[in-house]
């Protein structure tokens, strides 16, 4: 049972507010948008990063 | 929408303008939407990094009093300064704030702020190269490609 506790504790730490890892996520989103915008000409292509499958509709 | 071909424009000018102000290279190429997007995102990353790192992340050199010498700052600054004008404008502010107090180098938020500003620099490098290639090698409209294929 302790393995389960360790796994749960790990994921709980990942999403805890005190974890600075949260700051990686907006950074990754910005990097993805800039990278896609340099590759694509259609705004819907790089908007896909943010709004996902809804952009394909 | 394809990038408008601008054979009369210099790709090197786009490169330099893109360094002076993020997105200016694309504005020079006539791509105003992309220019605005890049300016907002890269400047926002720089400012966010500065705020997250409590203002002490864009440093040319460590403040002498109360802080040990840190040679790796030059490497971080080399990455940050790729963001051009905004990074250079924020440098004296950061130096001033750092000189006012001591820096906790082990603080994860300080590291994250440094990373944000360095990534902003690397992204601007990518944006500058994109502006350069869009003028040096303009893309043809898709319609022309389709007509040639047919």
N, CA and C atoms of all chains as a GROMACS GRO file, in nm:
protein
  621
    1UNK      N    1   0.083  -0.121   0.000
    1UNK     CA    2   0.000   0.000   0.000
    1UNK      C    3   0.086   0.126   0.000
    2UNK      N    4   0.209   0.115   0.056
    2UNK     CA    5   0.292   0.234   0.067
    2UNK      C    6   0.334   0.287  -0.071
    3UNK      N    7   0.344   0.194  -0.172
    3UNK     CA    8   0.381   0.238  -0.307
    3UNK      C    9   0.274   0.333  -0.361
    4UNK      N   10   0.150   0.293  -0.336
    4UNK     CA   11   0.036   0.375  -0.379
    4UNK      C   12   0.043   0.513  -0.315
    5UNK      N   13   0.079   0.514  -0.185
    5UNK     CA   14   0.089   0.642  -0.114
    5UNK      C   15   0.199   0.730  -0.173
    6UNK      N   16   0.311   0.664  -0.208
    6UNK     CA   17   0.422   0.740  -0.267
    6UNK      C   18   0.382   0.799  -0.402
    7UNK      N   19   0.314   0.715  -0.483
    7UNK     CA   20   0.270   0.761  -0.616
    7UNK      C   21   0.172   0.877  -0.602
    8UNK      N   22   0.075   0.858  -0.512
    8UNK     CA   23  -0.025   0.965  -0.491
    8UNK      C   24   0.043   1.091  -0.438
    9UNK      N   25   0.137   1.072  -0.347
    9UNK     CA   26   0.209   1.187  -0.290
    9UNK      C   27   0.286   1.262  -0.397
   10UNK      N   28   0.345   1.186  -0.490
   10UNK     CA   29   0.421   1.247  -0.599
   10UNK      C   30   0.331   1.336  -0.685
   11UNK      N   31   0.215   1.281  -0.724
   11UNK     CA   32   0.125   1.359  -0.809
   11UNK      C   33   0.060   1.474  -0.733
   12UNK      N   34   0.036   1.452  -0.604
   12UNK     CA   35  -0.019   1.561  -0.522
   12UNK      C   36   0.082   1.675  -0.513
   13UNK      N   37   0.210   1.639  -0.505
   13UNK     CA   38   0.315   1.743  -0.499
   13UNK      C   39   0.323   1.817  -0.632
   14UNK      N   40   0.306   1.741  -0.742
   14UNK     CA   41   0.314   1.803  -0.875
   14UNK      C   42   0.211   1.914  -0.892
   15UNK      N   43   0.092   1.891  -0.839
   15UNK     CA   44  -0.016   1.988  -0.861
   15UNK      C   45  -0.039   2.079  -0.741
   16UNK      N   46   0.048   2.069  -0.640
   16UNK     CA   47   0.028   2.157  -0.524
   16UNK      C   48   0.066   2.301  -0.559
   17UNK      N   49  -0.001   2.392  -0.494
   17UNK     CA   50   0.020   2.534  -0.526
   17UNK      C   51   0.161   2.581  -0.492
   18UNK      N   52   0.224   2.514  -0.395
   18UNK     CA   53   0.357   2.560  -0.352
   18UNK      C   54   0.468   2.513  -0.445
   19UNK      N   55   0.434   2.427  -0.540
   19UNK     CA   56   0.537   2.372  -0.627
   19UNK      C   57   0.567   2.469  -0.743
   20UNK      N   58   0.691   2.517  -0.752
   20UNK     CA   59   0.723   2.611  -0.862
   20UNK      C   60   0.715   2.548  -1.000
   21UNK      N   61   0.696   2.415  -1.005
   21UNK     CA   62   0.680   2.350  -1.136
   21UNK      C   63   0.562   2.407  -1.213
   22UNK      N   64   0.464   2.460  -1.139
   22UNK     CA   65   0.348   2.524  -1.205
   22UNK      C   66   0.393   2.627  -1.306
   23UNK      N   67   0.504   2.692  -1.274
   23UNK     CA   68   0.551   2.800  -1.361
   23UNK      C   69   0.606   2.748  -1.494
   24UNK      N   70   0.633   2.617  -1.500
   24UNK     CA   71   0.681   2.561  -1.626
   24UNK      C   72   0.569   2.558  -1.730
   25UNK      N   73   0.445   2.539  -1.684
   25UNK     CA   74   0.337   2.516  -1.780
   25UNK      C   75   0.308   2.638  -1.868
   26UNK      N   76   0.291   2.758  -1.810
   26UNK     CA   77   0.273   2.874  -1.900
   26UNK      C   78   0.394   2.898  -1.989
   27UNK      N   79   0.513   2.867  -1.937
   27UNK     CA   80   0.634   2.883  -2.018
   27UNK      C   81   0.628   2.791  -2.140
   28UNK      N   82   0.586   2.667  -2.117
   28UNK     CA   83   0.576   2.571  -2.227
   28UNK      C   84   0.471   2.615  -2.329
   29UNK      N   85   0.360   2.672  -2.280
   29UNK     CA   86   0.254   2.717  -2.372
   29UNK      C   87   0.307   2.831  -2.460
   30UNK      N   88   0.379   2.926  -2.399
   30UNK     CA   89   0.433   3.038  -2.477
   30UNK      C   90   0.534   2.988  -2.579
   31UNK      N   91   0.621   2.896  -2.537
   31UNK     CA   92   0.720   2.842  -2.630
   31UNK      C   93   0.650   2.772  -2.747
   32UNK      N   94   0.546   2.695  -2.717
   32UNK     CA   95   0.473   2.622  -2.821
   32UNK      C   96   0.406   2.719  -2.919
   33UNK      N   97   0.346   2.826  -2.867
   33UNK     CA   98   0.277   2.922  -2.955
   33UNK      C   99   0.377   2.993  -3.045
   34UNK      N  100   0.489   3.039  -2.987
   34UNK     CA  101   0.588   3.110  -3.068
   34UNK      C  102   0.647   3.016  -3.173
   35UNK      N  103   0.676   2.894  -3.131
   35UNK     CA  104   0.734   2.798  -3.227
   35UNK      C  105   0.637   2.770  -3.341
   36UNK      N  106   0.511   2.745  -3.306
   36UNK     CA  107   0.412   2.715  -3.410
   36UNK      C  108   0.388   2.836  -3.500
   37UNK      N  109   0.390   2.955  -3.440
   37UNK     CA  110   0.365   3.076  -3.519
   37UNK      C  111   0.476   3.101  -3.620
   38UNK      N  112   0.598   3.054  -3.589
   38UNK     CA  113   0.705   3.071  -3.688
   38UNK      C  114   0.694   2.967  -3.799
   39UNK      N  115   0.623   2.858  -3.771
   39UNK     CA  116   0.611   2.751  -3.871
   39UNK      C  117   0.485   2.766  -3.956
   40UNK      N  118   0.381   2.822  -3.899
   40UNK     CA  119   0.250   2.826  -3.966
   40UNK      C  120   0.210   2.970  -3.996
   41UNK      N  121   0.128   2.986  -4.098
   41UNK     CA  122   0.079   3.118  -4.134
   41UNK      C  123  -0.065   3.141  -4.090
   42UNK      N  124  -0.139   3.032  -4.069
   42UNK     CA  125  -0.279   3.046  -4.029
   42UNK      C  126  -0.289   3.057  -3.877
   43UNK      N  127  -0.353   3.164  -3.825
   43UNK     CA  128  -0.366   3.176  -3.679
   43UNK      C  129  -0.430   3.053  -3.615
   44UNK      N  130  -0.521   2.986  -3.688
   44UNK     CA  131  -0.587   2.870  -3.627
   44UNK      C  132  -0.488   2.756  -3.605
   45UNK      N  133  -0.377   2.755  -3.680
   45UNK     CA  134  -0.279   2.650  -3.662
   45UNK      C  135  -0.208   2.662  -3.528
   46UNK      N  136  -0.174   2.785  -3.491
   46UNK     CA  137  -0.104   2.798  -3.363
   46UNK      C  138  -0.200   2.823  -3.247
   47UNK      N  139  -0.323   2.865  -3.278
   47UNK     CA  140  -0.424   2.873  -3.173
   47UNK      C  141  -0.458   2.733  -3.122
   48UNK      N  142  -0.432   2.633  -3.206
   48UNK     CA  143  -0.458   2.494  -3.170
   48UNK      C  144  -0.387   2.456  -3.040
   49UNK      N  145  -0.270   2.516  -3.018
   49UNK     CA  146  -0.194   2.487  -2.896
   49UNK      C  147  -0.277   2.521  -2.772
   50UNK      N  148  -0.350   2.632  -2.781
   50UNK     CA  149  -0.424   2.679  -2.664
   50UNK      C  150  -0.562   2.615  -2.650
   51UNK      N  151  -0.637   2.611  -2.759
   51UNK     CA  152  -0.776   2.570  -2.744
   51UNK      C  153  -0.802   2.431  -2.800
   52UNK      N  154  -0.696   2.366  -2.843
   52UNK     CA  155  -0.704   2.225  -2.876
   52UNK      C  156  -0.801   2.192  -2.987
   53UNK      N  157  -0.869   2.081  -2.976
   53UNK     CA  158  -0.952   2.031  -3.086
   53UNK      C  159  -1.062   2.129  -3.129
   54UNK      N  160  -1.100   2.221  -3.042
   54UNK     CA  161  -1.204   2.317  -3.078
   54UNK      C  162  -1.162   2.400  -3.199
   55UNK      N  163  -1.032   2.424  -3.215
   55UNK     CA  164  -0.982   2.504  -3.327
   55UNK      C  165  -1.000   2.432  -3.460
   56UNK      N  166  -1.010   2.299  -3.453
   56UNK     CA  167  -1.021   2.222  -3.578
   56UNK      C  168  -1.164   2.218  -3.630
   57UNK      N  169  -1.260   2.266  -3.551
   57UNK     CA  170  -1.400   2.258  -3.592
   57UNK      C  171  -1.433   2.360  -3.701
   58UNK      N  172  -0.319   3.248  -4.542
   58UNK     CA  173  -0.244   3.372  -4.563
   58UNK      C  174  -0.098   3.336  -4.578
   59UNK      N  175  -0.032   3.386  -4.679
   59UNK     CA  176   0.110   3.361  -4.695
   59UNK      C  177   0.187   3.489  -4.673
   60UNK      N  178   0.314   3.474  -4.643
   60UNK     CA  179   0.396   3.591  -4.620
   60UNK      C  180   0.412   3.669  -4.749
   61UNK      N  181   0.386   3.800  -4.745
   61UNK     CA  182   0.401   3.878  -4.866
   61UNK      C  183   0.548   3.883  -4.906
   62UNK      N  184   0.576   3.859  -5.033
   62UNK     CA  185   0.714   3.865  -5.079
   62UNK      C  186   0.760   4.009  -5.087
   63UNK      N  187   0.873   4.037  -5.028
   63UNK     CA  188   0.926   4.174  -5.028
   63UNK      C  189   1.070   4.170  -5.075
   64UNK      N  190   1.088   4.153  -5.208
   64UNK     CA  191   1.225   4.141  -5.256
   64UNK      C  192   1.307   4.268  -5.236
   65UNK      N  193   1.236   4.384  -5.218
   65UNK     CA  194   1.308   4.509  -5.201
   65UNK      C  195   1.360   4.528  -5.060
   66UNK      N  196   1.324   4.436  -4.969
   66UNK     CA  197   1.364   4.453  -4.829
   66UNK      C  198   1.485   4.367  -4.796
   67UNK      N  199   1.563   4.417  -4.702
   67UNK     CA  200   1.685   4.346  -4.665
   67UNK      C  201   1.659   4.248  -4.551
   68UNK      N  202   1.696   4.121  -4.567
   68UNK     CA  203   1.678   4.026  -4.458
   68UNK      C  204   1.764   4.060  -4.337
   69UNK      N  205   1.881   4.120  -4.360
   69UNK     CA  206   1.966   4.157  -4.247
   69UNK      C  207   1.902   4.268  -4.164
   70UNK      N  208   1.833   4.360  -4.232
   70UNK     CA  209   1.761   4.466  -4.159
   70UNK      C  210   1.653   4.404  -4.072
   71UNK      N  211   1.586   4.300  -4.125
   71UNK     CA  212   1.482   4.232  -4.046
   71UNK      C  213   1.543   4.166  -3.924
   72UNK      N  214   1.663   4.110  -3.942
   72UNK     CA  215   1.734   4.044  -3.832
   72UNK      C  216   1.767   4.145  -3.721
   73UNK      N  217   1.823   4.259  -3.763
   73UNK     CA  218   1.864   4.360  -3.666
   73UNK      C  219   1.743   4.422  -3.598
   74UNK      N  220   1.639   4.455  -3.678
   74UNK     CA  221   1.518   4.514  -3.620
   74UNK      C  222   1.453   4.417  -3.521
   75UNK      N  223   1.456   4.287  -3.556
   75UNK     CA  224   1.398   4.186  -3.467
   75UNK      C  225   1.474   4.175  -3.337
   76UNK      N  226   1.603   4.207  -3.340
   76UNK     CA  227   1.680   4.206  -3.216
   76UNK      C  228   1.652   4.331  -3.133
   77UNK      N  229   1.644   4.445  -3.200
   77UNK     CA  230   1.620   4.570  -3.127
   77UNK      C  231   1.485   4.566  -3.056
   78UNK      N  232   1.384   4.517  -3.127
   78UNK     CA  233   1.250   4.507  -3.067
   78UNK      C  234   1.187   4.375  -3.114
   79UNK      N  235   1.153   4.285  -3.022
   79UNK     CA  236   1.095   4.158  -3.064
   79UNK      C  237   0.973   4.178  -3.154
   80UNK      N  238   0.972   4.113  -3.269
   80UNK     CA  239   0.860   4.124  -3.362
   80UNK      C  240   0.878   4.231  -3.467
   81UNK      N  241   0.975   4.321  -3.447
   81UNK     CA  242   0.993   4.431  -3.543
   81UNK      C  243   1.037   4.379  -3.680
   82UNK      N  244   1.109   4.268  -3.681
   82UNK     CA  245   1.151   4.208  -3.808
   82UNK      C  246   1.031   4.165  -3.890
   83UNK      N  247   0.930   4.110  -3.824
   83UNK     CA  248   0.809   4.068  -3.894
   83UNK      C  249   0.727   4.188  -3.939
   84UNK      N  250   0.727   4.294  -3.857
   84UNK     CA  251   0.658   4.416  -3.897
   84UNK      C  252   0.723   4.474  -4.022
   85UNK      N  253   0.855   4.469  -4.026
   85UNK     CA  254   0.932   4.514  -4.143
   85UNK      C  255   0.896   4.433  -4.267
   86UNK      N  256   0.868   4.303  -4.245
   86UNK     CA  257   0.830   4.215  -4.357
   86UNK      C  258   0.682   4.231  -4.394
   87UNK      N  259   0.609   4.312  -4.319
   87UNK     CA  260   0.467   4.335  -4.348
   87UNK      C  261   0.374   4.240  -4.275
   88UNK      N  262   0.428   4.158  -4.184
   88UNK     CA  263   0.345   4.063  -4.110
   88UNK      C  264   0.311   4.122  -3.973
   89UNK      N  265   0.214   4.210  -3.972
   89UNK     CA  266   0.185   4.287  -3.851
   89UNK      C  267   0.123   4.201  -3.740
   90UNK      N  268   0.042   4.105  -3.779
   90UNK     CA  269  -0.020   4.018  -3.678
   90UNK      C  270   0.082   3.937  -3.603
   91UNK      N  271   0.173   3.875  -3.678
   91UNK     CA  272   0.279   3.798  -3.614
   91UNK      C  273   0.369   3.889  -3.531
   92UNK      N  274   0.398   4.007  -3.583
   92UNK     CA  275   0.483   4.101  -3.510
   92UNK      C  276   0.424   4.133  -3.373
   93UNK      N  277   0.293   4.161  -3.372
   93UNK     CA  278   0.227   4.193  -3.244
   93UNK      C  279   0.229   4.073  -3.151
   94UNK      N  280   0.203   3.954  -3.206
   94UNK     CA  281   0.203   3.832  -3.124
   94UNK      C  282   0.340   3.810  -3.059
   95UNK      N  283   0.447   3.820  -3.139
   95UNK     CA  284   0.580   3.794  -3.087
   95UNK      C  285   0.622   3.901  -2.986
   96UNK      N  286   0.588   4.027  -3.015
   96UNK     CA  287   0.625   4.134  -2.922
   96UNK      C  288   0.558   4.111  -2.786
   97UNK      N  289   0.429   4.082  -2.790
   97UNK     CA  290   0.354   4.064  -2.664
   97UNK      C  291   0.408   3.944  -2.586
   98UNK      N  292   0.425   3.830  -2.655
   98UNK     CA  293   0.465   3.708  -2.584
   98UNK      C  294   0.608   3.718  -2.528
   99UNK      N  295   0.701   3.768  -2.607
   99UNK     CA  296   0.840   3.772  -2.562
   99UNK      C  297   0.859   3.878  -2.453
  100UNK      N  298   0.796   3.993  -2.470
  100UNK     CA  299   0.806   4.095  -2.365
  100UNK      C  300   0.737   4.047  -2.238
  101UNK      N  301   0.623   3.978  -2.252
  101UNK     CA  302   0.553   3.925  -2.135
  101UNK      C  303   0.639   3.823  -2.062
  102UNK      N  304   0.709   3.738  -2.137
  102UNK     CA  305   0.799   3.640  -2.073
  102UNK      C  306   0.910   3.710  -1.994
  103UNK      N  307   0.966   3.814  -2.054
  103UNK     CA  308   1.073   3.888  -1.986
  103UNK      C  309   1.023   3.951  -1.856
  104UNK      N  310   0.910   4.019  -1.867
  104UNK     CA  311   0.856   4.087  -1.749
  104UNK      C  312   0.812   3.985  -1.643
  105UNK      N  313   0.750   3.875  -1.689
  105UNK     CA  314   0.707   3.771  -1.594
  105UNK      C  315   0.828   3.712  -1.523
  106UNK      N  316   0.936   3.688  -1.598
  106UNK     CA  317   1.058   3.635  -1.537
  106UNK      C  318   1.114   3.731  -1.434
  107UNK      N  319   1.110   3.859  -1.466
  107UNK     CA  320   1.162   3.960  -1.373
  107UNK      C  321   1.077   3.963  -1.246
  108UNK      N  322   0.946   3.954  -1.263
  108UNK     CA  323   0.856   3.957  -1.145
  108UNK      C  324   0.874   3.830  -1.062
  109UNK      N  325   0.879   3.714  -1.129
  109UNK     CA  326   0.893   3.586  -1.057
  109UNK      C  327   1.026   3.584  -0.980
  110UNK      N  328   1.131   3.635  -1.042
  110UNK     CA  329   1.263   3.636  -0.977
  110UNK      C  330   1.284   3.757  -0.888
  111UNK      N  331   1.179   3.825  -0.852
  111UNK     CA  332   1.181   3.943  -0.764
  111UNK      C  333   1.279   4.050  -0.816
  112UNK      N  334   1.283   4.062  -0.947
  112UNK     CA  335   1.357   4.174  -1.006
  112UNK      C  336   1.506   4.157  -1.016
  113UNK      N  337   1.560   4.040  -0.978
  113UNK     CA  338   1.706   4.030  -0.974
  113UNK      C  339   1.758   3.919  -1.067
  114UNK      N  340   1.701   3.907  -1.185
  114UNK     CA  341   1.740   3.795  -1.272
  114UNK      C  342   1.815   3.836  -1.398
  115UNK      N  343   1.804   3.963  -1.440
  115UNK     CA  344   1.875   4.004  -1.562
  115UNK      C  345   2.000   4.081  -1.519
  116UNK      N  346   2.105   4.005  -1.488
  116UNK     CA  347   2.225   4.065  -1.430
  116UNK      C  348   2.346   4.043  -1.520
  117UNK      N  349   2.418   4.152  -1.547
  117UNK     CA  350   2.544   4.139  -1.620
  117UNK      C  351   2.650   4.082  -1.527
  118UNK      N  352   2.650   4.129  -1.402
  118UNK     CA  353   2.744   4.080  -1.302
  118UNK      C  354   2.674   4.082  -1.167
  119UNK      N  355   2.723   3.995  -1.078
  119UNK     CA  356   2.663   3.990  -0.945
  119UNK      C  357   2.703   4.115  -0.868
  120UNK      N  358   2.611   4.170  -0.789
  120UNK     CA  359   2.647   4.283  -0.705
  120UNK      C  360   2.759   4.241  -0.610
  121UNK      N  361   2.859   4.326  -0.594
  121UNK     CA  362   2.979   4.285  -0.521
  121UNK      C  363   2.954   4.266  -0.371
  122UNK      N  364   2.870   4.350  -0.313
  122UNK     CA  365   2.852   4.342  -0.168
  122UNK      C  366   2.745   4.240  -0.133
  123UNK      N  367   2.782   4.146  -0.047
  123UNK     CA  368   2.685   4.048   0.003
  123UNK      C  369   2.657   3.935  -0.091
  124UNK      N  370   2.717   3.933  -0.206
  124UNK     CA  371   2.696   3.823  -0.302
  124UNK      C  372   2.830   3.778  -0.356
  125UNK      N  373   2.847   3.647  -0.366
  125UNK     CA  374   2.972   3.596  -0.419
  125UNK      C  375   2.976   3.616  -0.572
  126UNK      N  376   3.095   3.606  -0.626
  126UNK     CA  377   3.112   3.622  -0.772
  126UNK      C  378   3.049   3.502  -0.842
  127UNK      N  379   2.972   3.527  -0.945
  127UNK     CA  380   2.903   3.420  -1.018
  127UNK      C  381   2.932   3.433  -1.166
  128UNK      N  382   3.026   3.351  -1.215
  128UNK     CA  383   3.066   3.365  -1.355
  128UNK      C  384   2.958   3.314  -1.450
  129UNK      N  385   2.870   3.222  -1.404
  129UNK     CA  386   2.766   3.168  -1.495
  129UNK      C  387   2.661   3.273  -1.530
  130UNK      N  388   2.663   3.386  -1.456
  130UNK     CA  389   2.569   3.494  -1.489
  130UNK      C  390   2.589   3.541  -1.632
  131UNK      N  391   2.715   3.538  -1.678
  131UNK     CA  392   2.743   3.586  -1.813
  131UNK      C  393   2.675   3.498  -1.917
  132UNK      N  394   2.671   3.368  -1.890
  132UNK     CA  395   2.604   3.277  -1.983
  132UNK      C  396   2.454   3.304  -1.986
  133UNK      N  397   2.395   3.321  -1.868
  133UNK     CA  398   2.252   3.353  -1.864
  133UNK      C  399   2.225   3.485  -1.934
  134UNK      N  400   2.314   3.583  -1.909
  134UNK     CA  401   2.292   3.714  -1.969
  134UNK      C  402   2.305   3.708  -2.121
  135UNK      N  403   2.396   3.624  -2.169
  135UNK     CA  404   2.411   3.608  -2.314
  135UNK      C  405   2.280   3.558  -2.375
  136UNK      N  406   2.211   3.468  -2.305
  136UNK     CA  407   2.082   3.420  -2.355
  136UNK      C  408   1.976   3.530  -2.344
  137UNK      N  409   1.976   3.599  -2.228
  137UNK     CA  410   1.873   3.702  -2.205
  137UNK      C  411   1.885   3.817  -2.304
  138UNK      N  412   2.009   3.854  -2.337
  138UNK     CA  413   2.028   3.972  -2.420
  138UNK      C  414   1.986   3.947  -2.566
  139UNK      N  415   1.963   3.819  -2.600
  139UNK     CA  416   1.908   3.788  -2.733
  139UNK      C  417   1.768   3.847  -2.749
  140UNK      N  418   1.702   3.877  -2.637
  140UNK     CA  419   1.570   3.939  -2.644
  140UNK      C  420   1.580   4.088  -2.679
  141UNK      N  421   1.703   4.138  -2.692
  141UNK     CA  422   1.725   4.271  -2.746
  141UNK      C  423   1.689   4.387  -2.656
  142UNK      N  424   1.625   4.487  -2.714
  142UNK     CA  425   1.596   4.613  -2.647
  142UNK      C  426   1.532   4.600  -2.510
  143UNK      N  427   1.422   4.524  -2.498
  143UNK     CA  428   1.358   4.514  -2.367
  143UNK      C  429   1.451   4.456  -2.260
  144UNK      N  430   1.531   4.356  -2.297
  144UNK     CA  431   1.622   4.295  -2.200
  144UNK      C  432   1.729   4.395  -2.158
  145UNK      N  433   1.780   4.469  -2.254
  145UNK     CA  434   1.884   4.568  -2.222
  145UNK      C  435   1.824   4.680  -2.136
  146UNK      N  436   1.699   4.718  -2.167
  146UNK     CA  437   1.635   4.824  -2.088
  146UNK      C  438   1.608   4.778  -1.945
  147UNK      N  439   1.581   4.648  -1.927
  147UNK     CA  440   1.550   4.597  -1.793
  147UNK      C  441   1.677   4.568  -1.712
  148UNK      N  442   1.793   4.561  -1.779
  148UNK     CA  443   1.917   4.525  -1.708
  148UNK      C  444   1.952   4.623  -1.595
  149UNK      N  445   1.955   4.756  -1.620
  149UNK     CA  446   1.990   4.846  -1.510
  149UNK      C  447   1.889   4.841  -1.396
  150UNK      N  448   1.762   4.816  -1.428
  150UNK     CA  449   1.660   4.805  -1.322
  150UNK      C  450   1.692   4.685  -1.234
  151UNK      N  451   1.724   4.572  -1.300
  151UNK     CA  452   1.755   4.450  -1.227
  151UNK      C  453   1.883   4.467  -1.145
  152UNK      N  454   1.983   4.531  -1.204
  152UNK     CA  455   2.109   4.555  -1.131
  152UNK      C  456   2.084   4.642  -1.008
  153UNK      N  457   1.998   4.742  -1.024
  153UNK     CA  458   1.969   4.833  -0.914
  153UNK      C  459   1.899   4.759  -0.799
  154UNK      N  460   1.798   4.678  -0.836
  154UNK     CA  461   1.725   4.603  -0.733
  154UNK      C  462   1.819   4.503  -0.664
  155UNK      N  463   1.907   4.439  -0.742
  155UNK     CA  464   2.000   4.341  -0.685
  155UNK      C  465   2.100   4.409  -0.592
  156UNK      N  466   2.139   4.532  -0.625
  156UNK     CA  467   2.236   4.602  -0.542
  156UNK      C  468   2.175   4.648  -0.410
  157UNK      N  469   2.043   4.660  -0.407
  157UNK     CA  470   1.976   4.707  -0.286
  157UNK      C  471   1.968   4.600  -0.178
  158UNK      N  472   1.972   4.472  -0.218
  158UNK     CA  473   1.961   4.365  -0.118
  158UNK      C  474   2.042   4.245  -0.160
  159UNK      N  475   2.034   4.139  -0.080
  159UNK     CA  476   2.108   4.018  -0.115
  159UNK      C  477   2.017   3.926  -0.198
  160UNK      N  478   2.080   3.842  -0.278
  160UNK     CA  479   2.006   3.752  -0.366
  160UNK      C  480   2.015   3.611  -0.310
  161UNK      N  481   1.899   3.544  -0.303
  161UNK     CA  482   1.898   3.404  -0.262
  161UNK      C  483   1.913   3.319  -0.388
  162UNK      N  484   2.036   3.280  -0.418
  162UNK     CA  485   2.063   3.210  -0.544
  162UNK      C  486   1.995   3.074  -0.548
  163UNK      N  487   1.970   3.015  -0.431
  163UNK     CA  488   1.911   2.880  -0.427
  163UNK      C  489   1.759   2.885  -0.434
  164UNK      N  490   1.702   3.003  -0.433
  164UNK     CA  491   1.556   3.016  -0.437
  164UNK      C  492   1.503   2.962  -0.571
  165UNK      N  493   1.411   2.863  -0.569
  165UNK     CA  494   1.358   2.810  -0.694
  165UNK      C  495   1.291   2.916  -0.781
  166UNK      N  496   1.231   3.016  -0.716
  166UNK     CA  497   1.166   3.122  -0.792
  166UNK      C  498   1.269   3.208  -0.867
  167UNK      N  499   1.386   3.227  -0.804
  167UNK     CA  500   1.492   3.302  -0.872
  167UNK      C  501   1.539   3.225  -0.995
  168UNK      N  502   1.554   3.093  -0.979
  168UNK     CA  503   1.596   3.010  -1.092
  168UNK      C  504   1.490   3.013  -1.203
  169UNK      N  505   1.364   3.006  -1.162
  169UNK     CA  506   1.256   3.005  -1.262
  169UNK      C  507   1.251   3.138  -1.337
  170UNK      N  508   1.269   3.248  -1.264
  170UNK     CA  509   1.270   3.380  -1.328
  170UNK      C  510   1.385   3.392  -1.428
  171UNK      N  511   1.500   3.339  -1.389
  171UNK     CA  512   1.616   3.340  -1.480
  171UNK      C  513   1.585   3.258  -1.605
  172UNK      N  514   1.522   3.143  -1.583
  172UNK     CA  515   1.487   3.056  -1.697
  172UNK      C  516   1.388   3.126  -1.791
  173UNK      N  517   1.286   3.191  -1.734
  173UNK     CA  518   1.188   3.263  -1.816
  173UNK      C  519   1.256   3.366  -1.907
  174UNK      N  520   1.346   3.445  -1.848
  174UNK     CA  521   1.409   3.551  -1.926
  174UNK      C  522   1.505   3.494  -2.031
  175UNK      N  523   1.574   3.383  -1.994
  175UNK     CA  524   1.664   3.320  -2.092
  175UNK      C  525   1.585   3.259  -2.207
  176UNK      N  526   1.473   3.196  -2.176
  176UNK     CA  527   1.390   3.136  -2.282
  176UNK      C  528   1.333   3.247  -2.372
  177UNK      N  529   1.300   3.362  -2.313
  177UNK     CA  530   1.253   3.476  -2.394
  177UNK      C  531   1.360   3.514  -2.496
  178UNK      N  532   1.486   3.514  -2.452
  178UNK     CA  533   1.596   3.545  -2.544
  178UNK      C  534   1.608   3.443  -2.656
  179UNK      N  535   1.601   3.315  -2.619
  179UNK     CA  536   1.612   3.210  -2.722
  179UNK      C  537   1.494   3.216  -2.820
  180UNK      N  538   1.375   3.246  -2.768
  180UNK     CA  539   1.259   3.256  -2.857
  180UNK      C  540   1.276   3.372  -2.954
  181UNK      N  541   1.334   3.482  -2.904
  181UNK     CA  542   1.353   3.597  -2.994
  181UNK      C  543   1.455   3.563  -3.102
  182UNK      N  544   1.552   3.479  -3.067
  182UNK     CA  545   1.648   3.433  -3.168
  182UNK      C  546   1.575   3.357  -3.279
  183UNK      N  547   1.484   3.270  -3.239
  183UNK     CA  548   1.404   3.195  -3.336
  183UNK      C  549   1.318   3.289  -3.422
  184UNK      N  550   1.258   3.388  -3.356
  184UNK     CA  551   1.172   3.485  -3.427
  184UNK      C  552   1.255   3.567  -3.525
  185UNK      N  553   1.376   3.607  -3.483
  185UNK     CA  554   1.464   3.685  -3.572
  185UNK      C  555   1.499   3.603  -3.696
  186UNK      N  556   1.532   3.476  -3.675
  186UNK     CA  557   1.568   3.391  -3.789
  186UNK      C  558   1.448   3.370  -3.881
  187UNK      N  559   1.329   3.362  -3.820
  187UNK     CA  560   1.208   3.346  -3.902
  187UNK      C  561   1.186   3.469  -3.988
  188UNK      N  562   1.204   3.588  -3.929
  188UNK     CA  563   1.187   3.713  -4.005
  188UNK      C  564   1.288   3.719  -4.119
  189UNK      N  565   1.411   3.676  -4.089
  189UNK     CA  566   1.516   3.676  -4.192
  189UNK      C  567   1.478   3.585  -4.309
  190UNK      N  568   1.436   3.462  -4.278
  190UNK     CA  569   1.408   3.366  -4.386
  190UNK      C  570   1.282   3.404  -4.464
  191UNK      N  571   1.186   3.470  -4.398
  191UNK     CA  572   1.065   3.509  -4.470
  191UNK      C  573   1.094   3.614  -4.577
  192UNK      N  574   1.197   3.697  -4.554
  192UNK     CA  575   1.233   3.797  -4.657
  192UNK      C  576   1.332   3.737  -4.757
  193UNK      N  577   1.429   3.660  -4.704
  193UNK     CA  578   1.531   3.603  -4.793
  193UNK      C  579   1.472   3.496  -4.885
  194UNK      N  580   1.380   3.417  -4.833
  194UNK     CA  581   1.320   3.309  -4.912
  194UNK      C  582   1.168   3.318  -4.900
  195UNK      N  583   1.106   3.416  -4.969
  195UNK     CA  584   0.960   3.434  -4.954
  195UNK      C  585   0.884   3.310  -5.002
  196UNK      N  586   0.780   3.275  -4.924
  196UNK     CA  587   0.699   3.158  -4.962
  196UNK      C  588   0.603   3.198  -5.074
  197UNK      N  589   0.580   3.103  -5.165
  197UNK     CA  590   0.487   3.131  -5.274
  197UNK      C  591   0.345   3.107  -5.226
  198UNK      N  592   0.249   3.184  -5.280
  198UNK     CA  593   0.109   3.157  -5.245
  198UNK      C  594   0.071   3.015  -5.284
  199UNK      N  595  -0.014   2.952  -5.202
  199UNK     CA  596  -0.054   2.814  -5.226
  199UNK      C  597  -0.123   2.797  -5.361
  200UNK      N  598  -0.197   2.901  -5.403
  200UNK     CA  599  -0.271   2.891  -5.528
  200UNK      C  600  -0.176   2.871  -5.646
  201UNK      N  601  -0.063   2.944  -5.644
  201UNK     CA  602   0.034   2.929  -5.753
  201UNK      C  603   0.089   2.787  -5.755
  202UNK      N  604   0.116   2.731  -5.637
  202UNK     CA  605   0.168   2.595  -5.631
  202UNK      C  606   0.069   2.497  -5.692
  203UNK      N  607  -0.059   2.517  -5.657
  203UNK     CA  608  -0.161   2.425  -5.707
  203UNK      C  609  -0.175   2.435  -5.858
  204UNK      N  610  -0.166   2.558  -5.911
  204UNK     CA  611  -0.177   2.576  -6.057
  204UNK      C  612  -0.061   2.508  -6.128
  205UNK      N  613   0.059   2.520  -6.069
  205UNK     CA  614   0.175   2.456  -6.131
  205UNK      C  615   0.164   2.304  -6.125
  206UNK      N  616   0.112   2.253  -6.015
  206UNK     CA  617   0.095   2.109  -6.001
  206UNK      C  618  -0.003   2.054  -6.103
  207UNK      N  619  -0.110   2.136  -6.132
  207UNK     CA  620  -0.214   2.091  -6.225
  207UNK      C  621  -0.166   2.107  -6.370
   0.00000   0.00000   0.00000
